[in-house]
Structure formats: C-alpha cells, structure tokens
Amino acid sequence: MQTTVLCKSIRRIAVISRKYSSPLFYSTTTSPSALKKSIVPDHTLPPNNGQQRRPSRKPFKDLFSLEERTIVVTGAGRGLGINLASAVLDAGGDVVCLDVLPKPSEEEWAGISKVGEETGRTATYHQCDITREEDVEATLTNVASQAERRNKPIRGLINCAGIQQMVDAIDYPTDGFRRILDVNVIGSFLVAKHAARIMRDAKNSGSIVFIASMSGQIANRGIHCSAYNTSKAAVQQMSRSLSVEWGRYGIRVNSLSPGYIRTAMTDRLLEEKPEIEKLWMAGALLGRLGSVEDFKAPAVYLLADGASFMTGADLRVDGGHCASA
C-alpha cells in the first residue's frame, strides 16, 4: 500500500515538474524541432557576433601609452601620488596634480619638472580640498579648460588622496572616524563624479583608477585601523558600482589595492610600532615590503588603452602578503 502511494506521488511530481519547468529548457507551446533550431551550438558563432564593434588593432607599444591626454592625480603632493604622477609623464601624458598641501614636496616635484622639461609634457600643481565639492568642481573645470587648449583633454583620473589613523576601535572618536570617511570615500567620489562629468560632456572615453588597499578585503594583523579599512572596502565597492553606471559613456572604473608599502605614512606608523615590520615581513612572499615604484606600471596599465576591456575590477598588488587574521 505504501509503495503504491509513493509511486503515485513520484509520477505526480514528474508531471508537475514537466508542466512548470523553465521555458529555457522546455515549453508546452514550443515544438522540439523549433527549440533545437533556437539553440546556438558552442562550436559556432551567430552571423552578427559583435566582432565589428571591437576596437581597432593598435601597435603594442601604444597599448601602454598615455599620449594626447591629461590625467588628474589626487594626493599628488608627495609619496605614492606624486610618484604615480611621474609615471603618467613617463608614459607620454600630461598630468594635473591635486593635493590639500599648499605646495608639493620640493625634491619630488623637481624630478617631475625635469621630466616635463625634457619631454615637453605639462605637469601642474593645484591646491584642492577634495572634501569641498565647490573646490573640486572649480579646480577640475579650470584644468579641463587648460587641457583642451593643449589638445590633450582629461581622459583619466587616479584617486590617490587618503588618510590613515591607528586607533583601537573600542576607543575610536566619532569625529576621527568621520574624517577618514570624508576624505577617503566622499572626497574620492566627488573628484570621480566631476572628472566623469567632464569626460562625458566632451564625449571622451577615459579611465578612473581608485587607490584602495588590500586592507579593504583582509583583516590586518598587528595594527588596529578599523576606520581606514572600512573606508577602503567602501572605495572598492564604489569602484564596481560606478563602473556599471559610467560604462555607457566609455568611462572605465577600476581600483588598485596596494599591500604594505614604504611611504611617509607607513614610516610614521613603523616608528610608533617598530615590531610591526617584523610581522609584515613574515608574511611577505617576496621577502620585502612594497615601494612606490611597484605601482607605476599597474596604474599606467589601468589608465591606458591596453586595459580597454577592464572595468569594475580590483587589481591587488601586495607582494603576496599573508595578512589575514
């Protein structure tokens, strides 16, 4: 008796399953022959496969060139930002450096000026508080006008400006947490927003690169930086979200996530807690911490036409650090 009931139940389920199965696989109104014709085999392509919409082939060297364009770099008064600005010049582009500092590091700016003089490329510096939208809009409008007059329109942005603070979460002052979010997240968004608007209105394709951090994905050992880590996770997600919105304008958006690198910011941190360097080195598969030089090539790649099909990605460059708790 129980076996008979079970068999009837199984048959009933099978009938219901066939009746309501997905039309992608079965339809009560589509004949098997018609369904077979609608399926595209994986070893052939339909007549209009989009090949004609691919960008034209370029010489290999041009895939990594930033010629005939201007790139804006925030946080470019010193450290990583000013070194990435130098990389833009080396790759053939003009560069606009923005920072809240009244003037850039004299030694580092002297190097940029020398490259500009030798190559005929333009590098300018502008004080700008990226947390003030009116300041951002006025500055970018001004530099965009200058770039157009040079026939090198703004077609790229490296959002490098950011601040760090090491405070135990249980004692974290609200104002300090909010300040990090204002600079690292909202400030980065404001510059990206107005740079994208300039590129869209001029009908220029372009690339925006957010400098995030591996700390947006992992749990750091030895340091307590909950606000900073939270802000960098937000930057990574903002990059993905903006890539969806702005792809229709030909604007690519990606993020670059460094690991532990030697900058003025990390040098101050290691002075306060010298034991951290030993902990970091223990997780460095290459046996060294990163340097600002390590990020020039990845940043240029994301800006250049060689990465024309990359958007919404996070390129993590951390030397293989095993930093997860």
N, C-alpha and C positions, 0 to 999 in steps of 0.2 A: 504493500500500500504506500509506504513512504517513498519507495523507489519510483513508483508511478507518478506521484505528486512532484517529485524532484525533476523527473524527465519533462513533465508538462511545463514546469516553471522555466527550465532551461530553454525549451522551444519558444515560450512566450517572450523571454528576454531577447532571444535571437531575432524574432520577428520585429520587436520594437526597435532594436538596435539598427536593423537594416532600414526601417522606415524613417528614423530620425538621424541617421548618420550624416556627416558633413557633406554638402554638395560638392566640395572639392574632390571627394573620392567616390560619391555615389549620389545619384539623383533619380527619383522616381519619374522625372519628366525628360531625362536625357538618355538616349539610347547608348548602348555600349560602344557602337561604331563612332557616334558623334563625340563621345567622351575621349575615345582613343585619338581622334584627329586633333583634339584641343591640347593634348599633352605635348610639350616640347621635349624631345629627347635630349639627354645631357651631352651627346656627342655631336650635335649640330646646333647652328645658330639661326634665329629667325632672320629674314631679309634685312630688316631695319634694326640693327643691333647697337646703334649708338656710336659706332666707330668714327663716323664723320664728326662727332661732337668732341672728340679728344683734341687736346691742344697740339699745335704743330710741333714737329720734332725740332729740337734746338741742339746746337753743339754742346758737348758735355760740359765744357768749361762755363757755358752760360747758365747752366742749371744752378750754379752756386754764386752767381754774380748779382750784385745789388746796384748795378749801374742804372742811371737815368731815373733814380727815385730817391726820396728823402725818408729817413727812418727817425722816428722820435724815440728817445730813450729816457725814461724817468729814473730817478735815483742815480743820476749820472754825474754827481758832483765828486764822487770818489768810489773806491772799491770796485765791486763787481760791475756796477752800472757804467762807470767811465771806461772800464776795460771792454765791455760789450760795445760801447760807442766807438772805441778804437777799431774793433773788429768790423764794424759797419764800413768805416773808411777803407780798411784794407780790402774789403770785398767790392769796393767801387761805388758805394753810395755816399750821399751827403747825410749828415747827422745833426739832429737837434737835441741838445742835452737839457733836461729839466731837473731841478732839484730845489729843495727848500733852502739850501745854503745860499748865502749871498754871492759866493763865488766858488768855483771848483778848486780841488787840490792843485796847487801851483805846479808841483812836479809832474803829476799825471796829465794835466792839461797842456803842459809844454810838449809832451810826447804827441798828443793829438794834434796840436798846432803844427808840429813839424811834419807829420804825415800829410796834413792838409796842404801845406805849402809845397811839398814835394810832388803831390799828385794833382793839385788843382781842385781838390774837393773841398767842400764847405763844412765847417763844424762851428756851431753857435751854441752859446750857453745862456739859459734864461732861468732866473729865479721864479719858482712857481710852487705854491702850496696846493698840492693835489686834493686836499680835503675841502677846498673852497671852489665850488663849481664856477663861479663868475671869473675867478683867476684862471682856471683851466681853460674855459671857453675863450677868453680874451687872448691868452697866450697861444693856443693852438690856431685860432683864426689868423693871428698875426704871422706865425711861422709858416702856415699853409700858403698865405698870400706871397710871402717871400720865395717859397719853394716853387710856386707856379711861375713866378717871374724868371726863375733859373731854368725853367722847363724840366724840373725834377720834382714832380708832385709827391706829396706824402702818400706813401704806399705801404707803410709799416710802422709798427709800434712795439717796443719792448717795455713792458711794465715791470720795472725792477725795483721801484721805491718800496721800502718796507722797514719796519722797526721791530725790535726784539726786546723781550723783558723776561727775566728769570725770577719768578716769584712762586712760592708754594700756593697751590690753588685754594687751600683752606683759608689763606690769609690774603687772597688777591683783592686789591681795592677795585671797586667797580669802575672808577674813572680810568684806571690804568688799563683794564680790560677793554673798555670802550674806545680808548685812544688807539689801541692796536687794531681794532676792527675798523675804525675810521680811516686809518692810513692804509692798512694792508688790503682791505676789502673795498670799502666805499671809494677811497681815493683811486684805487686801480680801476674800479668800474667807471668813475667819472672820466678819466683820461681815455679809456677804451671807447666809451659812448661818444665822445666828441671827435675822436680820431676816426671812428667808423662813420660818423655822420659826414665828415669831410670827404672821405673816400667814396661814400655812396653818392653824395651830391655831385661830385666831379666825375662819377661813373668810372672810377678807377678800382681795379681789383687790388687786393692787398692782404697783409698778414699781420695778425696781432699775437704777440707772444707774452704770456704771463709768466713771471718768475715765481713759481710756487715753492715747494720744498718736499723732500721725502717725508718730512715730519707731518705732512697732511695725510699720510697713509699709515704711518707706523707709530709705535709708542717708543719714545726716546728713553734711553737708559742713562741715568746719572744726572739729568737736568730736568727741572720742572718748568715747562713753558706751555702751560695749557692754553693761554690766550693766543700765543703765536701759532701753535699747532692747529688750533681751531680756525684761525684766520686763513691759514694756507690750505686747509681742507676746503674752505669756502671758495678760495681762489680756483682750485682745481674744478669744482663743480660749476662755478660761474663760467669758466672757460668752455666747458662742454655745452652749457646752456646757450651761451652766446653764439657758439659755432652753428647751432641749429637755426637760430634767428637770422644770422647775417650771411650764411652761405649763399642765399639768393642774390646778394649784392656782389658776390665774388670775393668776399672777405673771409679768409680762413682764420680760425682762432684755436690756438694750442697753448699748452703750458709746459714749462721746463722745470723739473724738480731736482735741484741740486741736493747732494748729501752734505756731509761735513766738509766745509771748505775754509781755508785760511783767509779771512778778511779782517778789517778793523773791528767789526762786531764780534766775531768769534775770538779774536785775540784778547779783547777785554774780558770775555767770558772765561777764557782759559787762565787769565791772570787771577781771577777770583777763585777758580776751582781748578788748579793745575792737575789734579788727579783724573779729571775727565779725559784728558788727551790720551792717557794710557788705556782707558776703557774704549775710547773711539778707535784707537789703533788696533785693539784686539779684534775688532770686527771689520777691519779694512782688508779686503782680499788682495788688494794691490800693495799693501804694506805702507801706505802713505795717505795723508789727508788730501782732499782736492785743492786745487788752486784756481784762481780766476781764469787762467789760461785754458783750463779744461772745458770751459763753457762757451768759448768763442765760436768754435766750429758748429756745435749743435744749434746755437742761436741763429747763426747765419743760415744754416740749412733750413730751419723753420721759416725764415723770412723769404728765402729765395724761391725761384720757380721750380727748383728740384723737388720741393715738397708740395707741389701744386695740388696733390690729391690727399694731403694730410690735413685733417681738421678734427677738432674735438678730442685730440689725443693728449696724453700727458707723457712727456719724454723724461724718464727718470735717469739721472746721471749721478750716481752716488758711489762709484768705485766698489760696489758690492758690499756696502756696509750692512752688517747684520745687527740692525738697531732695534729690532722688535723685542719688547719685554717678554 
